[in-house]
Amino acid sequence: MLHEPAAQEQGEDLAAEYKTRLGIRLFIVYALVFAGFVAINTFAPVIMGSIVLFGLNLAIIYGFFLIILAIVLGLVYNSLCTAREKELNK
């Protein structure tokens, strides 16, 4: 069985710097939102028990929001990086 890379030719990644900057920025956005979650749990945990939407408390809503935000940021990252790669590889 042959174990070769799927892509035969792998050149220089012209979008590497862009991907790094974008990834760091999106990470900072997520980290700030997550820090808000941690701060509320640390300094005002009673707030997390308050009913916010559809009979669910803030902890559940915020937790699902964090999961959805991570997925959305991942999709945004992929979309923007793919567009930049196509632009630079023309």
N, C-alpha and C positions, 0 to 999 in steps of 0.2 A: 504494500500500500504506500502510495506516495504522499508525503506530508509537505506540501508546498503552500506558500501563501495563496489565498484566493485571488488576489490581484497580483498579476505578474510583475507589473512595473509600478513601483512606488517612488514617486519623486518627492521633491521638497514640498512641504505644506505651506503654500503662500498665504494662507489665512490663519496661520497659527497665532500670530500676535493679536489679531482681531478676536479670535476664539477665546484667548486667555483673558483679554480685557472684558469681554462680554460675560464670560463665566464668572469672573470675580465680581462684577457689578450685580449680576443676578443672585449670586451667593449672598452678597451684602443685603440685598432687598429681603431675601428669605430669612437671613439671620436676624434682621431687625424685627420682622414680624414674629418670629419665634421668640426673640427676647421679650417682646411684649407679652406673649403667652406665659413665659416663665416669670416675668415680673408680676403679673396679676396673681399667679399662683403663689408667689412668695410673699408679697406685701398685702394682698387683699383677697385671700382665698374664698371668702364669703361671696364675692362677686361672681365667681365661677359657678356657684349654685343657683344663680338667678335665672328664671325662665325667660328665654329670649324669643324663640321662634318655634311654632308648632308644638309647644309643650316641652321642648328640649332646652336644657340649660346651656349657659355660655361655654362651659368646658367642652361639651359635645360639638356645638356649632364651630367653635374656634379650632378644635382638633380636626374636624372634617375640612374646614377651610385651609388649614395647613397642608393637609394631604392634597387637596385639589390645587392649591397654589403651587406645590412642588411639581405636579404633573404639568400644569400650564406653563410654568417657567421652563421646564424641560422641553416642551413643544416649541416654545418661543425660541429657545437657544438653538434647537435643531433647525428650525425654519430659517432663522437669520444666518446661521453658519453655512447652511446649504446654499443659500442665495449668494453669500459672499464668495464661497468656493467657486460656484459657477461663474460669477463675475470675474474673478481673478484668473480662472483657468481657460478663458476664451482664447 
